Amino acid sequence: MISIEDAIEKSKEIANKSDGGTTCYDFGDVVLIKYAISLEYCRNGNRARENEEIVMKGVNEIISKGVNTPRHLDMKRTIEDGKDVCYVLQEKVKGKNCANMGKYGEPIDVVLEELKYVNAIPFKHIEKLVSDSCMIYNMGYEPKNHNLFYDEETGFWFIDFLENKEEKFDVNKPETIFETVKYICPKPINLAGLISFDAEITKEENEKYNELRNALKAKYLLACENMIPEFKKYEFFYLLNEENEYKKYLMSEGLVDRDLFSATSQDFEIYDELYSLVVNEICKEISNGKAEYWHVEDNEIRYKSELFDLETFYKKFICKDIKQEEFDDEWDYEIKVKESYTNNMMESIYKRISSIEPNENISKFISEYESKRKNNFTP
């Protein structure tokens, strides 16, 4: 096998094989990746591929557990032409890059062929995609098609990790389940293109398009159920913002064992569980000074609630005193519901943090909350 020093030297004589991403030189069974940033941006200890030392260790650890990703063999840092450079020698990834799939505005015949192709991918490969995604939870992976390869024999392969955090996937933490299935795991549906909203297609083409999309999304859902058994408990919340037609498809095909348009008593219990998680997490951030009052009210509640789609559940099943038919504009209705949800959570945060041993950050938050509540009070 070629050494990293020889690869660096020979890379000066061969063409960059990258298809638009990071510079890459192909040496057969291995590739040399070149990450570079201008020295003027190397402030405060910043480096090109600054976490590569710990990424390399993490990558080789997850490979030992069966994750499909090329092994990092060696690395070297240097300065070249006014740039900080990090070279990484790694095994060549298997399969074809998915970067050219999943484009918007493709002709219907192209989209249908892509949908048929992805639907034909063995279900075991989609299951492994999910299970591998749990294993890379802490690796800073961005689920872009450019960072994903597909090999018809071994399945999906991941490239381009950015970190190696200590916190790993934990089935006992709903937040790690939701983060994985919503934000970390690449969605098979994103490997198939989309027709533009004004595309002129026949009724038959539209029906086939929706049928294939629903079937593909359902395969991912079933893979999540199979590989993360605890996911089933929270599945209703995962599906809250899905289109009604997809929900009807799941119900009509017997792929879910319940009505997806009504909430049960267990759903309300789960809502309380997830709601409390968000409240407690925000209280921690207030306590350690990471979130001030305005940031909590304007950002933190929204961002953290979106993970579980709590505001959607609140709007559909809890907020009965705000009726959409009383508003001329749907946007005004949405704003009013959001305001109601935010006010309720702010009150919950206030009650929770008032029970914690105070520090400067907590006292400041309580003071600001009580002042605003007093100013907004109308007898």
Backbone torsions as a table, in degrees:
resi	resn	phi	psi	omega
1	MET	NA	141.5	-179.4
2	ILE	-67.5	141.8	177.1
3	SER	-80.8	161.6	-178.8
4	ILE	-66.7	-33.7	178.6
5	GLU	-64.3	-45.0	178.6
6	ASP	-66.2	-37.8	179.5
7	ALA	-64.1	-41.2	178.4
8	ILE	-62.3	-43.9	-179.1
9	GLU	-65.5	-44.3	-178.3
10	LYS	-72.9	-22.7	179.8
11	SER	-64.8	-20.5	179.9
12	LYS	-70.9	-13.9	-174.6
13	GLU	-112.1	-4.3	-177.1
14	ILE	-121.5	164.4	-175.2
15	ALA	-80.3	149.1	173.0
16	ASN	-69.5	124.9	-176.7
17	LYS	-95.6	4.6	-179.0
18	SER	-65.1	146.1	178.1
19	ASP	-98.1	27.8	178.2
20	GLY	124.5	-10.8	178.9
21	GLY	-92.7	-144.8	-179.6
22	THR	-65.9	145.8	179.8
23	THR	-55.2	132.9	-174.8
24	CYS	-143.0	133.1	178.4
25	TYR	-117.5	129.3	-173.0
26	ASP	-97.1	123.2	177.3
27	PHE	-119.8	35.0	177.0
28	GLY	90.0	-97.2	-178.9
29	ASP	-87.7	-7.6	177.1
30	VAL	-133.8	159.9	175.6
31	VAL	-131.0	153.0	175.8
32	LEU	-109.8	120.5	178.7
33	ILE	-101.2	134.9	-179.4
34	LYS	-118.0	111.9	175.5
35	TYR	-102.6	132.7	-177.0
36	ALA	-146.2	140.6	172.0
37	ILE	-137.0	151.4	179.8
38	SER	-63.4	143.8	-178.9
39	LEU	-61.0	-26.2	-179.6
40	GLU	-65.7	-18.5	178.1
41	TYR	-95.9	-1.4	-178.5
42	CYS	-87.4	62.6	177.8
43	ARG	-103.6	158.4	177.3
44	ASN	54.5	34.7	176.5
45	GLY	82.1	5.1	179.4
46	ASN	-64.8	141.1	177.4
47	ARG	-135.7	162.7	171.1
48	ALA	-65.6	132.1	-179.3
49	ARG	47.7	55.5	-166.5
50	GLU	-61.0	-23.7	-178.6
51	ASN	-101.9	14.8	-172.8
52	GLU	-59.6	-35.0	-179.7
53	GLU	-58.5	-44.8	-179.2
54	ILE	-82.4	-27.8	176.0
55	VAL	-63.5	-43.5	-179.8
56	MET	-58.2	-44.0	178.8
57	LYS	-63.8	-43.3	-179.3
58	GLY	-67.3	-39.7	179.6
59	VAL	-61.4	-47.5	-178.4
60	ASN	-68.3	-25.3	175.9
61	GLU	-70.8	-45.0	-178.1
62	ILE	-72.0	-28.0	175.5
63	ILE	-62.8	-38.9	179.4
64	SER	-64.4	-17.9	178.7
65	LYS	-98.9	6.5	172.9
66	GLY	98.8	5.2	-179.4
67	VAL	-71.9	139.4	178.0
68	ASN	-81.4	98.4	174.2
69	THR	-158.9	144.0	-177.7
70	PRO	-67.9	139.6	-179.4
71	ARG	-69.4	137.2	173.4
72	HIS	-86.3	117.9	-171.4
73	LEU	-93.7	-36.1	-177.9
74	ASP	-165.5	163.8	177.4
75	MET	-147.8	157.9	178.0
76	LYS	-153.1	135.3	177.3
77	ARG	-105.4	143.7	-179.9
78	THR	-159.2	173.2	175.5
79	ILE	-115.3	125.7	-180.0
80	GLU	-137.6	124.8	173.1
81	ASP	51.4	46.1	177.3
82	GLY	74.7	17.3	-179.8
83	LYS	-127.3	144.8	171.9
84	ASP	-84.8	125.6	-172.7
85	VAL	-123.1	137.2	172.8
86	CYS	-122.7	116.9	175.5
87	TYR	-95.2	136.8	175.7
88	VAL	-128.4	123.9	175.5
89	LEU	-97.9	122.4	-177.4
90	GLN	-142.1	160.9	176.6
91	GLU	-61.6	151.2	178.5
92	LYS	-75.8	131.3	-177.5
93	VAL	-70.1	146.5	179.3
94	LYS	-84.0	155.7	173.1
95	GLY	85.4	-171.0	-179.1
96	LYS	-107.1	142.3	179.1
97	ASN	-67.7	141.1	-177.1
98	CYS	-90.2	8.4	-173.8
99	ALA	-60.0	-31.6	-176.3
100	ASN	-87.5	3.2	178.5
101	MET	-101.3	163.6	173.6
102	GLY	75.4	29.7	-178.4
103	LYS	-86.3	151.0	-179.8
104	TYR	-87.1	142.1	174.2
105	GLY	83.3	19.2	177.7
106	GLU	-75.2	154.0	175.6
107	PRO	-59.7	150.6	-174.7
108	ILE	-59.5	-36.1	-179.0
109	ASP	-66.9	-35.9	177.3
110	VAL	-67.7	-45.4	-179.4
111	VAL	-61.8	-43.8	-179.4
112	LEU	-64.0	-37.9	178.2
113	GLU	-66.2	-40.7	177.4
114	GLU	-64.9	-41.8	178.4
115	LEU	-62.3	-40.7	178.2
116	LYS	-65.0	-40.7	-179.5
117	TYR	-63.2	-48.5	-177.6
118	VAL	-69.1	-35.9	177.0
119	ASN	-63.9	-27.4	-178.6
120	ALA	-82.9	-7.1	177.2
121	ILE	-61.2	131.5	-179.2
122	PRO	-52.6	136.7	-177.8
123	PHE	-59.4	-31.9	179.2
124	LYS	-63.2	-28.2	177.3
125	HIS	-72.3	-35.0	176.7
126	ILE	-70.9	-38.0	176.0
127	GLU	-61.4	-42.7	179.3
128	LYS	-68.3	-33.4	175.3
129	LEU	-57.3	-42.6	179.8
130	VAL	-70.0	-47.7	-177.3
131	SER	-65.4	-38.2	176.7
132	ASP	-65.2	-36.9	179.6
133	SER	-63.0	-34.2	174.9
134	CYS	-63.8	-38.5	-177.7
135	MET	-70.6	-27.4	-178.4
136	ILE	-99.5	15.5	-177.1
137	TYR	-49.6	-38.8	-173.3
138	ASN	-94.5	8.3	-169.6
139	MET	-99.3	5.5	177.2
140	GLY	66.3	38.0	-178.0
141	TYR	-82.2	135.5	175.5
142	GLU	-102.9	116.5	-172.9
143	PRO	-78.0	60.3	175.9
144	LYS	-95.7	148.3	179.0
145	ASN	-56.1	-30.7	179.9
146	HIS	-64.3	-25.4	-177.9
147	ASN	-96.9	14.6	-176.0
148	LEU	-130.9	138.0	176.2
149	PHE	-122.8	154.2	176.0
150	TYR	-128.8	126.2	177.2
151	ASP	-114.9	126.6	-173.0
152	GLU	-66.5	-17.2	178.1
153	GLU	-93.5	-43.7	-172.4
154	THR	-106.4	-9.9	177.8
155	GLY	98.0	-152.0	-175.1
156	PHE	-83.6	145.1	178.5
157	TRP	-127.3	138.4	-178.6
158	PHE	-102.9	144.6	170.5
159	ILE	-135.9	163.3	170.3
160	ASP	72.3	75.1	174.0
161	PHE	-97.3	147.3	-172.6
162	LEU	-110.0	-16.6	-177.9
163	GLU	-160.0	-178.7	177.7
164	ASN	-149.2	81.3	-176.4
165	LYS	-76.2	157.3	179.5
166	GLU	-70.9	-35.7	-177.9
167	GLU	-71.5	122.0	-179.1
168	LYS	-109.6	170.6	178.8
169	PHE	-56.8	134.3	-177.4
170	ASP	-136.9	113.8	-178.1
171	VAL	-64.0	-16.0	179.7
172	ASN	-88.5	-0.3	177.8
173	LYS	-115.7	106.5	-178.5
174	PRO	-54.9	-32.3	-178.0
175	GLU	-64.1	-34.1	178.9
176	THR	-73.5	-31.3	176.1
177	ILE	-65.4	-50.5	-178.4
178	PHE	-65.1	-42.1	179.6
179	GLU	-61.2	-38.1	-179.0
180	THR	-69.4	-51.9	-174.3
181	VAL	-74.5	-23.2	-178.3
182	LYS	-97.4	-37.1	-168.7
183	TYR	-120.6	-20.6	-175.5
184	ILE	-102.6	-48.5	-177.6
185	CYS	-70.3	126.3	175.3
186	PRO	-63.0	135.1	-178.4
187	LYS	-88.2	126.5	176.7
188	PRO	-53.4	-32.6	-179.2
189	ILE	-62.2	-26.8	-179.5
190	ASN	-77.6	-4.9	176.7
191	LEU	-88.2	-8.0	177.7
192	ALA	-110.0	143.2	-176.1
193	GLY	-69.9	172.5	177.4
194	LEU	-122.5	141.2	172.5
195	ILE	-81.7	153.1	178.5
196	SER	-70.6	155.9	-173.0
197	PHE	-62.9	-24.9	-178.1
198	ASP	-104.5	19.3	-179.0
199	ALA	-65.8	139.5	177.8
200	GLU	-94.2	106.8	-178.7
201	ILE	-132.1	159.8	-179.4
202	THR	-78.0	165.8	177.8
203	LYS	-60.9	-40.9	180.0
204	GLU	-64.4	-41.3	179.0
205	GLU	-64.8	-40.8	179.7
206	ASN	-64.9	-41.6	178.9
207	GLU	-64.2	-41.9	179.1
208	LYS	-66.4	-40.4	178.1
209	TYR	-58.3	-50.3	-179.1
210	ASN	-68.0	-38.5	179.5
211	GLU	-61.3	-46.3	-179.0
212	LEU	-67.7	-39.6	178.7
213	ARG	-64.7	-44.6	179.4
214	ASN	-63.1	-41.0	-180.0
215	ALA	-64.1	-39.9	-178.5
216	LEU	-69.6	-42.3	177.4
217	LYS	-63.8	-36.4	179.6
218	ALA	-66.6	-36.0	178.2
219	LYS	-63.3	-40.2	177.3
220	TYR	-65.0	-41.6	178.7
221	LEU	-60.0	-45.7	-179.6
222	LEU	-66.5	-35.5	177.2
223	ALA	-63.7	-40.3	177.5
224	CYS	-63.2	-41.3	178.2
225	GLU	-62.0	-43.6	-175.9
226	ASN	-71.0	-39.6	-173.3
227	MET	-92.1	-18.8	177.4
228	ILE	-131.0	80.7	-176.0
229	PRO	-51.9	-33.2	-179.9
230	GLU	-68.0	-17.4	-180.0
231	PHE	-60.9	-34.1	-177.2
232	LYS	-56.2	-36.0	-179.7
233	LYS	-60.3	-34.7	-173.9
234	TYR	-105.4	7.1	-172.9
235	GLU	-58.6	-38.2	-179.7
236	PHE	-57.5	-39.9	-179.6
237	PHE	-72.8	-35.5	176.8
238	TYR	-62.0	-32.3	-176.2
239	LEU	-93.8	-0.4	-173.8
240	LEU	-54.0	-42.8	-175.1
241	ASN	-96.6	9.1	176.8
242	GLU	-72.9	156.9	179.8
243	GLU	-64.7	146.4	-178.3
244	ASN	-59.0	-37.2	-178.7
245	GLU	-63.7	-36.9	177.9
246	TYR	-68.3	-40.8	177.1
247	LYS	-61.7	-43.1	178.2
248	LYS	-62.5	-38.0	178.0
249	TYR	-61.4	-47.5	179.9
250	LEU	-60.0	-40.1	-179.0
251	MET	-71.7	-43.5	-176.9
252	SER	-68.8	-30.3	179.8
253	GLU	-87.0	0.1	-179.7
254	GLY	70.2	24.9	-177.7
255	LEU	-86.6	-12.3	170.6
256	VAL	-129.5	152.8	-174.9
257	ASP	-107.2	32.4	-178.1
258	ARG	-157.5	170.9	175.2
259	ASP	-81.5	120.9	-178.2
260	LEU	-85.9	2.5	-177.8
261	PHE	-109.6	3.6	177.4
262	SER	-138.5	149.9	-177.6
263	ALA	-100.3	141.4	177.7
264	THR	-97.5	173.4	177.1
265	SER	-62.2	-34.3	177.9
266	GLN	-65.8	-36.0	177.9
267	ASP	-62.1	-39.4	178.6
268	PHE	-67.0	-35.5	176.4
269	GLU	-65.4	-41.6	178.7
270	ILE	-67.0	-38.5	175.8
271	TYR	-57.1	-47.0	179.6
272	ASP	-61.0	-39.3	178.6
273	GLU	-62.1	-49.3	-177.2
274	LEU	-70.3	-37.6	177.1
275	TYR	-59.5	-44.5	179.5
276	SER	-65.0	-36.3	176.8
277	LEU	-59.4	-44.5	-179.8
278	VAL	-65.3	-45.0	179.2
279	VAL	-58.9	-47.9	-177.9
280	ASN	-64.8	-38.4	179.7
281	GLU	-66.3	-41.3	178.8
282	ILE	-66.6	-38.5	177.9
283	CYS	-62.1	-37.7	176.6
284	LYS	-62.0	-41.7	-178.4
285	GLU	-69.7	-34.5	175.0
286	ILE	-64.6	-45.9	-176.4
287	SER	-61.7	-40.6	-177.9
288	ASN	-91.4	7.5	173.6
289	GLY	83.9	10.3	-179.1
290	LYS	-83.5	-14.8	-178.4
291	ALA	-141.1	117.4	176.1
292	GLU	-88.5	173.0	-173.3
293	TYR	-54.2	-52.7	-175.8
294	TRP	-62.2	-34.9	-178.6
295	HIS	-70.1	-38.7	177.4
296	VAL	-63.0	-48.9	-175.7
297	GLU	-67.2	-38.6	-173.9
298	ASP	-91.3	-27.7	-171.7
299	ASN	-127.7	-54.2	-169.6
300	GLU	-59.7	-43.5	-179.9
301	ILE	-60.4	-44.7	-178.8
302	ARG	-66.5	-49.9	-176.1
303	TYR	-61.6	-47.3	-175.6
304	LYS	-73.9	-31.0	177.5
305	SER	-71.5	-30.9	-178.7
306	GLU	-62.8	-29.1	-179.5
307	LEU	-56.8	-40.0	-178.5
308	PHE	-105.4	1.6	-176.0
309	ASP	54.6	43.4	-177.9
310	LEU	-67.0	-36.2	-179.0
311	GLU	-67.0	-33.9	176.9
312	THR	-64.0	-44.8	178.2
313	PHE	-61.9	-42.5	179.0
314	TYR	-59.2	-44.6	-178.2
315	LYS	-65.4	-42.0	-173.6
316	LYS	-80.9	-32.5	-168.7
317	PHE	-127.1	-11.2	-176.2
318	ILE	-115.9	-43.9	-173.5
319	CYS	-78.3	83.7	-176.2
320	LYS	-90.0	-18.6	-174.7
321	ASP	-86.6	-6.8	176.5
322	ILE	-112.9	110.8	-173.9
323	LYS	-106.9	130.9	-176.1
324	GLN	-61.7	-34.2	-177.4
325	GLU	-66.8	-13.2	179.3
326	GLU	-85.6	-1.6	-178.6
327	PHE	-115.5	135.9	177.3
328	ASP	-73.3	-31.7	-177.1
329	ASP	-115.5	129.2	-179.4
330	GLU	-61.8	-33.4	-179.8
331	TRP	-63.3	-39.6	178.4
332	ASP	-62.6	-39.1	177.9
333	TYR	-63.2	-45.8	-179.5
334	GLU	-61.0	-41.8	179.6
335	ILE	-62.7	-41.1	-178.4
336	LYS	-66.4	-41.1	178.2
337	VAL	-65.2	-44.0	179.6
338	LYS	-60.6	-42.8	178.5
339	GLU	-61.4	-43.5	179.5
340	SER	-63.1	-45.2	-179.7
341	TYR	-63.1	-44.4	-178.9
342	THR	-63.1	-43.8	-179.9
343	ASN	-62.4	-40.8	178.9
344	ASN	-64.2	-42.4	-179.7
345	MET	-70.9	-35.9	176.3
346	MET	-59.8	-40.3	177.1
347	GLU	-64.3	-40.6	178.6
348	SER	-64.8	-41.1	179.2
349	ILE	-64.8	-43.2	179.4
350	TYR	-59.6	-46.0	179.8
351	LYS	-64.3	-41.6	-178.2
352	ARG	-68.1	-45.4	-174.5
353	ILE	-74.8	-22.6	176.8
354	SER	-69.6	-18.4	179.5
355	SER	-90.8	-4.0	-179.1
356	ILE	-92.4	147.1	177.1
357	GLU	-57.6	122.0	-170.8
358	PRO	-71.2	149.7	166.4
359	ASN	-133.8	-173.6	-175.9
360	GLU	-60.3	-40.9	-178.1
361	ASN	-67.7	-42.6	179.4
362	ILE	-65.4	-44.8	-179.5
363	SER	-61.6	-38.7	179.1
364	LYS	-65.0	-43.3	-179.8
365	PHE	-63.2	-46.7	-179.0
366	ILE	-60.5	-42.4	-179.4
367	SER	-62.7	-43.7	-179.2
368	GLU	-68.1	-38.9	179.8
369	TYR	-65.2	-47.3	-178.0
370	GLU	-65.0	-35.2	179.1
371	SER	-67.1	-43.5	-179.0
372	LYS	-68.9	-39.6	179.0
373	ARG	-62.7	-39.6	178.9
374	LYS	-65.3	-42.5	-178.7
375	ASN	-68.0	-30.6	-178.6
376	ASN	-88.4	-7.5	-176.7
377	PHE	-72.1	131.1	175.3
378	THR	-126.1	120.4	-177.8
379	PRO	-66.1	NA	NA
